[in-house]
Amino acid sequence: MTDSSAGASRELVVLVTRGTDHELSSVAFTVACGGITSGLKVYAFLVSSGVDLVRRKAVDVTQVPPLDPLKSLIDDFLARGGTIWACPPCVKARGYTQDDLIPGVTIQGASAMHERLKAGAATLSF
């Protein structure tokens, strides 16, 4: 991906599989925020225990020093235009509904992520 390439993708999809019990969840959002800083449109697709990251109250207690608290990372990500999608079957398997998730998170199937990939988005998985 180069700036001089006409039509080059300026999007990144970050697939987040880790939950509140793993430092990779904080790393994923640190990298996602960095993507926004570098000029990318960034989408976070949360699957498996990754959906636990955006459950109300759970996000408030997660921090992996020396990284910023997860809530700060996610709030920054959303405030800067990042998009967070939560996997519908993963949400349902945990008994969550849209009301259980923090504002700004959309329960969205993988087809939205696939559309970004087909359009040339880069991907990272955590």
C-alpha positions as CSV (number, residue, x, y, z in Angstrom):
1,M,0.0,0.0,0.0
2,T,1.6,3.3,-1.1
3,D,0.3,6.8,-1.2
4,S,1.1,7.1,-4.9
5,S,-1.1,4.1,-5.9
6,A,-4.4,5.2,-7.4
7,G,-7.2,3.4,-5.7
8,A,-4.9,1.9,-3.0
9,S,-6.8,0.8,0.1
10,R,-6.7,3.1,3.0
11,E,-8.6,0.8,5.2
12,L,-7.7,-1.7,8.0
13,V,-9.8,-4.4,9.5
14,V,-8.6,-5.5,13.0
15,L,-10.0,-8.9,14.0
16,V,-10.1,-9.1,17.8
17,T,-10.5,-12.5,19.3
18,R,-9.2,-11.9,22.9
19,G,-11.2,-10.6,25.8
20,T,-10.6,-8.8,29.0
21,D,-8.3,-11.4,30.3
22,H,-5.6,-11.0,27.7
23,E,-3.1,-8.2,26.9
24,L,-3.7,-8.7,23.1
25,S,-7.1,-6.9,23.5
26,S,-5.3,-3.7,24.6
27,V,-2.6,-4.2,21.9
28,A,-5.3,-4.6,19.3
29,F,-6.9,-1.3,20.1
30,T,-3.5,0.4,20.5
31,V,-2.7,-0.7,16.9
32,A,-6.2,0.2,15.7
33,C,-5.8,3.8,17.1
34,G,-2.3,3.9,15.5
35,G,-4.0,3.0,12.2
36,I,-6.3,6.0,12.5
37,T,-3.3,8.2,13.3
38,S,-1.6,7.1,10.1
39,G,-4.6,8.0,8.1
40,L,-6.4,4.7,7.7
41,K,-10.2,4.1,8.1
42,V,-10.2,1.4,10.7
43,Y,-12.8,-1.3,11.5
44,A,-12.6,-3.5,14.6
45,F,-14.5,-6.8,14.2
46,L,-14.9,-8.5,17.6
47,V,-15.4,-12.2,17.7
48,S,-15.4,-14.9,20.4
49,S,-14.4,-13.4,23.8
50,G,-13.5,-10.2,22.0
51,V,-17.2,-9.2,22.3
52,D,-16.7,-9.1,26.1
53,L,-14.5,-6.0,25.6
54,V,-17.4,-3.8,24.7
55,R,-19.9,-5.0,27.3
56,R,-20.9,-2.2,29.6
57,K,-18.9,-2.1,32.8
58,A,-16.4,-4.8,31.7
59,V,-14.6,-2.3,29.6
60,D,-14.2,0.0,32.7
61,V,-12.0,-2.5,34.6
62,T,-9.5,-3.7,32.0
63,Q,-6.0,-2.4,31.9
64,V,-2.7,-4.0,31.0
65,P,0.1,-1.8,32.2
66,P,1.9,0.0,30.6
67,L,-0.8,0.4,28.0
68,D,-3.7,2.8,28.5
69,P,-6.8,1.5,30.1
70,L,-9.0,-0.3,27.6
71,K,-11.8,2.1,28.0
72,S,-9.6,5.0,27.1
73,L,-8.3,3.1,24.0
74,I,-11.8,2.2,22.9
75,D,-13.2,5.7,23.6
76,D,-10.4,7.2,21.6
77,F,-10.9,4.8,18.8
78,L,-14.6,5.6,18.5
79,A,-14.1,9.3,18.9
80,R,-11.6,9.4,16.1
81,G,-14.0,7.7,13.7
82,G,-13.2,4.0,14.2
83,T,-16.0,1.5,13.7
84,I,-16.6,-1.4,16.0
85,W,-18.6,-4.4,14.9
86,A,-19.6,-7.3,17.3
87,C,-20.2,-10.8,15.9
88,P,-23.9,-11.6,16.2
89,P,-23.5,-15.3,17.1
90,C,-20.8,-14.4,19.6
91,V,-23.0,-11.8,21.2
92,K,-25.9,-14.2,21.3
93,A,-23.8,-17.0,22.8
94,R,-23.0,-14.8,25.8
95,G,-26.6,-13.8,26.3
96,Y,-25.9,-10.1,25.4
97,T,-28.1,-7.8,23.5
98,Q,-27.4,-4.4,21.9
99,D,-28.3,-2.8,25.3
100,D,-25.5,-4.7,27.0
101,L,-22.9,-3.1,24.7
102,I,-21.3,0.3,25.0
103,P,-22.6,3.1,22.7
104,G,-21.0,3.1,19.3
105,V,-20.8,-0.6,18.9
106,T,-22.9,-2.3,16.3
107,I,-23.9,-6.0,16.2
108,Q,-22.9,-6.8,12.6
109,G,-22.3,-10.0,10.7
110,A,-19.1,-10.9,9.0
111,S,-20.4,-9.8,5.6
112,A,-19.6,-6.2,6.5
113,M,-16.0,-7.2,7.2
114,H,-15.9,-9.2,4.0
115,E,-17.0,-6.2,1.9
116,R,-14.1,-4.2,3.3
117,L,-11.7,-7.0,2.5
118,K,-13.0,-7.4,-1.0
119,A,-12.5,-3.6,-1.4
120,G,-8.8,-4.2,-0.5
121,A,-8.6,-3.5,3.2
122,A,-5.6,-4.7,5.0
123,T,-6.1,-7.0,8.0
124,L,-4.6,-7.7,11.4
125,S,-5.7,-10.3,13.9
126,F,-5.3,-10.3,17.6
